[in-house]
Each structure stands twice: as structure tokens, then as C-alpha cells.
Amino acid sequence: MDEKHMHFTLESVRKLIMKDEPNVEIISLEEEFGSGRGDNYTSMLYRIRAKGRKQIKNNEWINYECAIIYKVLPQSREHREAFKSELLFQNEVAFYTHVWPALNKLQTNGRKVFNGVAKIYAAQIDFIAMEDLRERGFKMADRRKGLQLEHLKRTLKALAGFHALSLTLRETRPEEFARLTDPSEGKGIQEALFRTENENWYRQYYQVAAKNAIRMVSDGLPSHMESKRIEIMKKLRAFLNDDVFFRTMSELVAMQGPLTVFCHGDCWTNNILFKDDLTKSNEEVVYLIDFQLTRVGSLALDLANLLYCCASGEIRQAHMTQLLQHYHFHLMSSLHTLNPKQPPKDPSVMWELLNEEMRRCGRFGVGLALDILPISTCESEEAPDLYEKSKTNKGKENTRAPPREGAECARLMTDLVLELVHNHAL
């Protein structure tokens, strides 16, 4: 990338790094795009490699390298408006600046249950700079293949620890939890997508996405389910009805209860990084990235996002109960680790609550699938390009539209709808 397009200078990068490493001298920078088309939708990612030297004694220096990922708002105003990028960016800054430090503070004296948030160098209104986890061997799974059983189990264990931090904060420091859920002073997070004032803004997008989903399920219904066609399509159309869909999704995210936590909010394949080559037995194996859609709601919202939008129907059919039990086990274990002096919560009560919330939030998974399945299964060239400047009104019209769905998208959507109708969640 040529110098005139560089977003950082040597001095600005040095200032970021020297907060933790004051004896570093940066000599050169290399910058490149940090993601490809279809990998990221609401902000632009860049990767910086800083090279220089580090002083270890008075006159002794060693070579030094540091890799940083940073994200900025899309250059195109059309893209920023279409994806509500400014509000999402503000939300993520609040999470990194206020929410995560409060949660992480609970993990003292060896009480670690979740460490899957990248090191943050800076989180400001116009940019976020963080550790490049690729340097430590972390990478995302193939979005077009979805997550396999082992990756799902690792992610569920990580989510259990992450959610346990919120439940513990609510129980031990309720006033702090309440303060971090109040966005009025800029320190709390807020629902960024499913909020009443967004309904008309997203209406056209979801009208198209819902129409596509109805057609996919109608065309993809297996012959042995033909006798239930009327029932299935009636329930799907009722949920996706233009007059109630967005309101229903907004109500699902807004409902508070005993399992209310800080949710990641966007648990799809591209926001979960894995390390397959584990050299240290205690090393974190899953990192969650992109907290722009973080919200306060039922932990089942994250689980529905992960299990209904990132796993195949075959995996859920064979392993759904096992996967939820795996999450439940690590949630109970993490809660005890964080607050060992408190009487343990009754596992059977928590299990019933979890299943109740999964039934309630099942429809939320279908609502997200309208958006996520076309995105996760499309070819990269069919995805929006946030690095490209829109210059015409025509670009604005095409920015926020679902990618063209294919056979795999139709299969995943049909399997999901049939499963949730069978489970009385739809």
C-alpha cells in the first residue's frame, strides 16, 4: 500500500506500542488490507507490521517486530449509513473501554475462565487498534463450510466462560452491571440493530431476505414432509410477516431474565478465531472478535446465533443435546471458579432455564439466518466490498442487499426451519 494511503505514521504507531513497551524504536511500517470481501461488513480492517529495534540494556538493542490489526469506518458514506457503522463502532469502543475491563477484573487470583479477547492498543471513536492474533497462529474457519463439532465445543466452552463473567458481575456488583448497560453516559453498550427506530431503515432488506427464505424453504421441502407443507409454510410466513418480524426480533433481544448477560451479539464463523496447533496446554484456544453488535440480553441469543447459523442441521440432529450439556457444564464450572464462596447454583435449575431460553430464542436464530446464511455461503466476489468507494446513488441502492443465495444456503435454511417447527420453537 503506498504511503499516501497509510492510515498511521511511524510516530503514531510508536505511541501505541510504547504504552506497554517504552524501549522500542520503530523504523519502518508495512500496511495491507486486513480482510477480504465477505469477511467483514461494518468496518474496514487493515494490518500493520512495525519493524525496528528494542533496547534491552544501555547500549544493547535487539530486532523488534509487532503486528497490529486496526479497524476504521468505511470510507464510503453510503456504506456507513447502510450498515449503521458509526453506532456499531461506538458500541465496540464502549465494550473494549468499559465493559471488558470490568468483566476481566473478576478474573483475579488465578480465577481465569475466559481470556478470548485480543489485546487492545487503542479504542477511540474513529479507530480501534488491536493485537494481530494471526501472529500467534489463530485463524477463522472456512465460513462456507461452517463450524464442525470440535470447533463448536471449543466455542461453547469459551462462551460459557464469557457469559459466566456477566452473571457473576450481576450477582456481586449489580450497580456496576446496571451502569454498563446504560449507554447515556457513553460507557454502556446498547442494542445496535434490533431497535424500534431501525425498523423502517432495514425494512427493504428484510423484505427481500424473508421472501428469499420463504422461496428456499418452499422449493427445498423434502418429499416426506409434503403432508406438513401447509403447516410449515404458514408458521414461517407468520414469523416473517412484514408487520411483526422486526418487532418480534426486537422483543426477543430486549427481554431480561435470570440468564441476562453481555452477549457477544454476532457469533458467526468469521468472528471466532481458532488455534489448531496447541503448544501450551493452558493456552486459550478460541478468541472472539468484533464486538460491534454486543448487547445485553439472554445468553441463549449467542447460542442460537452460533448453533443455528454456523452449524449444519446434521450436526444439530446428532449432537444438539450434547452441545448444550457441554456449554452447561462449563458455565457451572466457570461460575464456581469465579465465586467459590457462594453456594453453588442448582445445575438442574440452570439446565431447565437454559432449555427454556433456547426454546424462546429459537425464532431469533431463524431471523439471524435470513442475513447470515446467504453471507456465509456466498462466493467472495458476491459480497460487498467495503474498501471500494461508492460514487453513485446506484451504489447506495445495492449496498444493503442480501447476496444471491445458492443450493447450500437453501439446504441450511430448510433444515433449520423444519427443525424449529418440529421443536415448537417456530
C-alpha positions as CSV (number, residue, x, y, z in Angstrom):
1,M,0.0,0.0,0.0
2,D,1.6,3.3,-1.0
3,E,2.5,6.0,1.6
4,K,-0.4,8.4,0.8
5,H,-2.9,5.7,1.7
6,M,-1.2,4.8,5.0
7,H,-3.5,5.5,8.0
8,F,-0.7,5.7,10.6
9,T,2.7,7.3,10.8
10,L,5.8,5.9,12.4
11,E,5.2,8.2,15.4
12,S,1.6,7.3,15.9
13,V,2.4,3.6,15.8
14,R,5.3,4.1,18.2
15,K,3.0,5.8,20.7
16,L,0.6,2.9,20.5
17,I,3.3,0.4,21.2
18,M,5.3,2.3,23.8
19,K,2.4,2.3,26.3
20,D,3.4,-1.3,27.1
21,E,7.0,-1.3,25.6
22,P,8.6,2.1,26.2
23,N,12.1,1.0,24.9
24,V,11.0,0.4,21.3
25,E,12.1,2.4,18.3
26,I,10.0,1.8,15.1
27,I,12.0,2.2,11.9
28,S,9.5,1.1,9.2
29,L,5.9,0.2,8.6
30,E,4.1,-2.1,6.2
31,E,0.4,-1.9,5.7
32,E,-2.1,-4.1,3.9
33,F,-5.8,-4.9,3.8
34,G,-6.8,-6.9,6.9
35,S,-9.7,-8.8,5.4
36,G,-11.2,-9.8,2.1
37,R,-14.7,-9.5,0.6
38,G,-17.2,-11.4,2.6
39,D,-15.1,-11.5,5.7
40,N,-16.2,-8.2,7.3
41,Y,-19.2,-6.0,6.7
42,T,-19.4,-3.0,9.0
43,S,-15.9,-1.6,9.2
44,M,-12.6,-1.7,7.2
45,L,-9.7,-3.8,8.6
46,Y,-6.0,-3.1,7.9
47,R,-2.9,-4.9,9.1
48,I,0.3,-3.1,10.1
49,R,3.7,-4.7,10.6
50,A,6.0,-2.4,12.5
51,K,9.7,-3.2,12.4
52,G,12.5,-1.6,14.4
53,R,14.6,-2.3,17.5
54,K,14.2,-2.7,21.2
55,Q,16.6,-1.6,23.9
56,I,17.4,-4.3,26.4
57,K,20.4,-2.6,28.1
58,N,22.1,0.8,27.9
59,N,23.8,0.3,24.6
60,E,22.3,-3.1,23.6
61,W,19.5,-3.4,21.1
62,I,17.7,-6.4,19.5
63,N,15.5,-6.6,16.4
64,Y,11.8,-5.9,17.1
65,E,8.6,-6.7,15.1
66,C,5.0,-6.1,16.0
67,A,1.8,-6.8,14.0
68,I,-1.3,-4.8,14.7
69,I,-4.8,-5.0,13.2
70,Y,-6.8,-1.8,13.2
71,K,-10.3,-1.0,12.0
72,V,-11.8,2.2,10.8
73,L,-15.2,3.2,9.5
74,P,-15.8,2.5,5.8
75,Q,-14.7,5.4,3.6
76,S,-18.0,5.5,1.7
77,R,-20.8,7.3,3.5
78,E,-23.2,5.0,1.7
79,H,-21.6,2.0,3.3
80,R,-21.5,3.7,6.7
81,E,-25.2,4.5,6.6
82,A,-26.3,1.2,5.1
83,F,-24.6,-0.8,7.8
84,K,-25.1,1.7,10.7
85,S,-21.4,1.6,11.1
86,E,-21.0,4.6,13.3
87,L,-23.3,3.3,16.0
88,L,-21.8,-0.2,15.8
89,F,-18.3,1.3,16.1
90,Q,-19.3,3.3,19.2
91,N,-20.7,0.2,20.7
92,E,-17.5,-1.7,20.3
93,V,-15.4,1.1,21.7
94,A,-17.7,1.1,24.8
95,F,-17.2,-2.7,25.2
96,Y,-13.4,-2.5,24.9
97,T,-13.0,0.6,27.1
98,H,-15.5,-0.1,29.9
99,V,-17.3,-3.5,29.8
100,W,-14.4,-5.8,29.1
101,P,-12.2,-4.3,31.8
102,A,-15.0,-4.6,34.4
103,L,-15.5,-8.3,33.4
104,N,-11.8,-9.1,33.3
105,K,-11.3,-7.6,36.7
106,L,-13.3,-10.5,38.1
107,Q,-10.5,-12.9,37.0
108,T,-8.0,-12.3,39.8
109,N,-6.0,-14.7,41.9
110,G,-5.9,-17.4,39.2
111,R,-9.7,-17.4,38.6
112,K,-9.4,-17.4,34.8
113,V,-12.5,-18.6,32.9
114,F,-12.2,-16.6,29.6
115,N,-9.3,-14.8,28.0
116,G,-10.5,-14.8,24.5
117,V,-10.4,-11.0,23.8
118,A,-7.4,-9.7,21.9
119,K,-5.0,-7.2,23.4
120,I,-6.4,-3.7,22.6
121,Y,-3.8,-0.9,21.9
122,A,-6.4,1.8,21.4
123,A,-10.2,2.1,21.2
124,Q,-11.4,5.6,20.1
125,I,-14.4,7.0,18.3
126,D,-12.7,6.7,14.9
127,F,-10.4,3.7,15.1
128,I,-9.6,0.6,17.1
129,A,-6.2,-1.0,17.2
130,M,-5.5,-4.5,18.5
131,E,-3.1,-7.4,18.5
132,D,-2.9,-9.3,15.3
133,L,-3.8,-12.8,16.5
134,R,-2.7,-14.3,13.3
135,E,0.9,-13.9,14.5
136,R,0.1,-16.5,17.2
137,G,-1.4,-18.9,14.8
138,F,-5.1,-18.0,15.3
139,K,-7.3,-18.1,12.2
140,M,-11.0,-18.2,11.3
141,A,-12.7,-21.4,10.0
142,D,-13.9,-21.5,6.4
143,R,-17.2,-19.6,6.5
144,R,-18.6,-21.6,3.6
145,K,-18.0,-24.9,5.4
146,G,-19.4,-23.8,8.8
147,L,-18.2,-25.0,12.1
148,Q,-17.5,-28.7,12.8
149,L,-18.2,-30.4,16.1
150,E,-14.9,-29.8,17.8
151,H,-14.9,-26.1,16.8
152,L,-18.4,-25.8,18.2
153,K,-17.4,-27.4,21.5
154,R,-14.4,-25.1,21.9
155,T,-16.6,-22.1,21.1
156,L,-19.3,-23.1,23.6
157,K,-16.7,-23.5,26.3
158,A,-15.4,-20.0,25.6
159,L,-18.9,-18.6,25.6
160,A,-19.7,-20.3,28.9
161,G,-16.7,-18.5,30.5
162,F,-17.6,-15.2,28.9
163,H,-21.2,-15.4,30.0
164,A,-20.3,-16.6,33.5
165,L,-18.4,-13.3,33.9
166,S,-21.6,-11.3,33.3
167,L,-23.7,-13.5,35.6
168,T,-21.1,-13.1,38.3
169,L,-20.9,-9.3,37.8
170,R,-24.7,-9.0,38.1
171,E,-24.7,-11.0,41.3
172,T,-21.7,-9.5,43.0
173,R,-21.7,-5.9,41.7
174,P,-25.3,-5.2,40.5
175,E,-24.8,-1.4,40.4
176,E,-21.8,-1.7,38.1
177,F,-23.6,-4.1,35.8
178,A,-26.5,-1.7,35.6
179,R,-24.2,1.2,34.8
180,L,-22.5,-0.7,32.0
181,T,-25.9,-1.4,30.4
182,D,-26.8,2.3,30.4
183,P,-25.4,4.0,27.2
184,S,-26.5,7.5,28.2
185,E,-23.0,8.5,29.5
186,G,-21.1,6.7,26.7
187,K,-19.8,3.9,29.0
188,G,-22.6,1.4,28.5
189,I,-23.5,-0.7,25.5
190,Q,-26.8,-0.6,23.6
191,E,-28.8,-2.7,21.2
192,A,-27.5,-1.5,17.8
193,L,-29.6,-3.5,15.3
194,F,-33.0,-4.6,16.6
195,R,-34.3,-1.3,17.9
196,T,-37.6,0.3,17.0
197,E,-36.1,3.3,15.2
198,N,-34.3,0.9,12.8
199,E,-37.4,-0.9,11.6
200,N,-38.1,1.3,8.5
201,W,-34.4,1.5,7.7
202,Y,-34.0,-2.2,7.4
203,R,-37.5,-3.0,6.1
204,Q,-36.5,-3.3,2.5
205,Y,-33.5,-5.5,3.3
206,Y,-35.6,-7.9,5.4
207,Q,-38.5,-7.9,3.0
208,V,-36.1,-9.3,0.3
209,A,-34.3,-11.7,2.7
210,A,-37.7,-13.0,4.0
211,K,-39.0,-13.5,0.5
212,N,-35.9,-15.4,-0.4
213,A,-36.1,-17.6,2.7
214,I,-39.8,-18.5,2.1
215,R,-39.0,-19.4,-1.5
216,M,-35.9,-21.5,-0.5
217,V,-37.9,-23.5,2.1
218,S,-40.9,-24.0,-0.2
219,D,-38.8,-25.2,-3.0
220,G,-36.5,-27.3,-0.7
221,L,-39.1,-29.1,1.3
222,P,-38.3,-32.9,1.3
223,S,-41.0,-35.1,-0.2
224,H,-41.6,-36.9,3.1
225,M,-42.6,-33.5,4.6
226,E,-45.0,-32.7,1.9
227,S,-48.0,-33.6,4.1
228,K,-47.0,-30.9,6.5
229,R,-46.2,-28.2,3.9
230,I,-49.2,-26.0,4.8
231,E,-48.4,-26.0,8.5
232,I,-44.7,-25.4,7.9
233,M,-45.1,-22.6,5.4
234,K,-47.9,-21.0,7.5
235,K,-45.6,-20.8,10.6
236,L,-42.7,-19.5,8.6
237,R,-44.8,-16.8,6.9
238,A,-46.4,-15.8,10.2
239,F,-42.9,-15.2,11.8
240,L,-41.6,-13.4,8.7
241,N,-44.7,-11.2,8.3
242,D,-43.5,-7.7,7.4
243,D,-45.8,-6.2,10.1
244,V,-44.4,-8.2,13.0
245,F,-41.0,-9.6,12.2
246,F,-38.7,-6.7,13.2
247,R,-40.8,-6.1,16.3
248,T,-40.6,-9.7,17.3
249,M,-36.8,-9.7,16.9
250,S,-36.6,-6.5,19.0
251,E,-38.7,-8.0,21.8
252,L,-36.6,-11.2,21.8
253,V,-33.3,-9.2,22.4
254,A,-34.9,-6.8,24.9
255,M,-36.3,-9.4,27.2
256,Q,-34.5,-9.5,30.6
257,G,-34.3,-12.5,32.9
258,P,-32.1,-14.6,35.2
259,L,-29.8,-15.5,32.2
260,T,-29.3,-11.9,31.0
261,V,-25.6,-11.2,30.2
262,F,-23.4,-9.1,28.0
263,C,-23.7,-11.1,24.7
264,H,-21.1,-11.1,22.1
265,G,-24.0,-10.4,19.7
266,D,-22.5,-11.6,16.4
267,C,-21.3,-15.2,17.0
268,W,-20.9,-16.3,13.4
269,T,-17.9,-18.1,11.9
270,N,-15.9,-15.1,10.8
271,N,-15.9,-13.6,14.4
272,I,-14.4,-16.7,16.0
273,L,-10.7,-17.5,15.8
274,F,-9.2,-20.9,16.5
275,K,-5.7,-22.2,17.0
276,D,-5.3,-25.8,15.9
277,D,-1.6,-26.2,16.8
278,L,-1.7,-26.0,20.6
279,T,1.8,-25.9,22.1
280,K,0.7,-25.0,25.6
281,S,-1.9,-27.0,27.3
282,N,-3.3,-23.9,29.1
283,E,-3.3,-21.6,26.1
284,E,-6.6,-20.0,25.1
285,V,-7.9,-21.9,22.0
286,V,-10.7,-19.6,21.0
287,Y,-10.8,-15.8,20.6
288,L,-13.9,-13.8,19.9
289,I,-13.5,-10.7,17.7
290,D,-15.8,-7.9,16.5
291,F,-17.9,-6.8,19.5
292,Q,-19.8,-4.2,17.5
293,L,-23.2,-5.9,18.0
294,T,-22.6,-6.7,21.6
295,R,-25.9,-6.4,23.5
296,V,-27.5,-7.0,26.9
297,G,-29.8,-10.0,26.6
298,S,-30.3,-13.7,27.2
299,L,-27.2,-15.8,26.8
300,A,-29.3,-18.0,24.5
301,L,-29.2,-15.3,21.9
302,D,-25.5,-16.0,21.4
303,L,-26.1,-19.8,21.5
304,A,-28.9,-19.5,18.9
305,N,-26.6,-17.4,16.7
306,L,-23.8,-20.0,16.9
307,L,-25.8,-23.2,16.7
308,Y,-28.5,-22.3,14.2
309,C,-26.4,-20.1,11.8
310,C,-22.9,-21.7,11.9
311,A,-23.6,-25.5,12.2
312,S,-25.3,-27.8,9.8
313,G,-28.7,-29.5,10.5
314,E,-26.9,-32.9,10.5
315,I,-24.6,-31.8,13.4
316,R,-27.5,-30.4,15.4
317,Q,-29.6,-33.5,14.8
318,A,-26.8,-35.8,16.1
319,H,-25.3,-33.6,18.8
320,M,-27.5,-30.7,19.9
321,T,-28.2,-32.1,23.4
322,Q,-24.6,-33.0,23.9
323,L,-23.5,-29.5,22.8
324,L,-25.9,-27.8,25.2
325,Q,-24.8,-30.1,28.0
326,H,-21.2,-29.2,27.2
327,Y,-22.0,-25.5,27.5
328,H,-24.0,-26.0,30.7
329,F,-21.1,-28.0,32.3
330,H,-18.6,-25.2,31.6
331,L,-21.0,-22.5,32.6
332,M,-21.5,-24.1,36.0
333,S,-17.8,-24.7,36.4
334,S,-16.9,-21.1,35.5
335,L,-19.5,-19.7,37.9
336,H,-18.0,-21.7,40.8
337,T,-14.4,-20.7,39.8
338,L,-15.3,-17.0,39.8
339,N,-17.3,-17.1,43.1
340,P,-16.3,-20.1,45.1
341,K,-17.5,-18.8,48.4
342,Q,-21.1,-18.5,47.2
343,P,-23.4,-21.6,47.5
344,P,-23.3,-23.2,44.0
345,K,-26.3,-22.7,41.8
346,D,-28.5,-25.8,41.3
347,P,-27.3,-27.4,38.0
348,S,-30.8,-28.8,37.3
349,V,-32.4,-25.4,37.7
350,M,-29.9,-23.8,35.4
351,W,-30.3,-26.6,32.8
352,E,-34.1,-26.1,32.8
353,L,-33.6,-22.3,32.4
354,L,-31.1,-22.8,29.6
355,N,-33.5,-25.1,27.7
356,E,-36.4,-22.7,28.3
357,E,-34.4,-19.8,26.9
358,M,-33.3,-21.9,23.9
359,R,-36.9,-22.6,23.0
360,R,-37.8,-18.9,23.4
361,C,-34.9,-17.7,21.3
362,G,-35.1,-20.3,18.6
363,R,-37.0,-17.9,16.3
364,F,-34.2,-15.4,16.8
365,G,-31.9,-17.9,15.1
366,V,-34.1,-18.0,12.1
367,G,-34.3,-14.2,12.0
368,L,-30.5,-14.1,12.0
369,A,-30.2,-16.9,9.4
370,L,-32.0,-14.6,6.9
371,D,-28.9,-12.5,7.0
372,I,-26.1,-14.9,8.0
373,L,-26.7,-17.9,5.8
374,P,-26.6,-16.0,2.4
375,I,-23.5,-14.2,3.6
376,S,-21.7,-17.3,4.9
377,T,-22.4,-19.4,1.9
378,C,-21.8,-16.9,-0.9
379,E,-18.7,-16.6,-3.1
380,S,-16.4,-13.8,-2.0
381,E,-16.9,-11.8,-5.2
382,E,-20.6,-11.6,-4.5
383,A,-20.1,-10.0,-1.1
384,P,-20.0,-6.2,-0.6
385,D,-16.6,-4.6,-0.9
386,L,-16.1,-2.0,1.9
387,Y,-12.8,-0.8,0.5
388,E,-14.4,0.4,-2.7
389,K,-15.7,4.0,-2.7
390,S,-19.3,4.3,-3.9
391,K,-19.7,7.3,-6.2
392,T,-23.3,7.0,-7.4
393,N,-26.7,6.6,-5.9
394,K,-27.0,3.3,-7.6
395,G,-24.2,2.0,-5.3
396,K,-26.3,3.1,-2.4
397,E,-29.2,1.1,-3.5
398,N,-27.2,-2.1,-3.9
399,T,-25.1,-1.8,-0.7
400,R,-27.5,-3.3,1.7
401,A,-29.0,-6.3,-0.1
402,P,-28.6,-10.0,0.6
403,P,-26.1,-11.8,-1.5
404,R,-27.6,-14.2,-4.0
405,E,-28.4,-17.5,-2.3
406,G,-27.3,-20.9,-3.6
407,A,-28.1,-24.5,-3.1
408,E,-26.2,-24.8,0.2
409,C,-27.9,-21.8,1.6
410,A,-31.3,-23.2,0.7
411,R,-30.4,-26.6,2.3
412,L,-29.3,-25.0,5.6
413,M,-32.3,-22.7,5.7
414,T,-34.8,-25.5,5.1
415,D,-33.2,-27.8,7.7
416,L,-33.3,-25.0,10.3
417,V,-36.9,-24.1,9.7
418,L,-38.0,-27.8,9.8
419,E,-36.1,-28.4,13.0
420,L,-37.6,-25.4,14.8
421,V,-41.1,-26.2,13.6
422,H,-40.6,-29.7,14.9
423,N,-39.3,-28.4,18.3
424,H,-42.3,-26.0,18.6
425,A,-39.8,-23.0,18.6
426,L,-41.4,-21.6,15.4
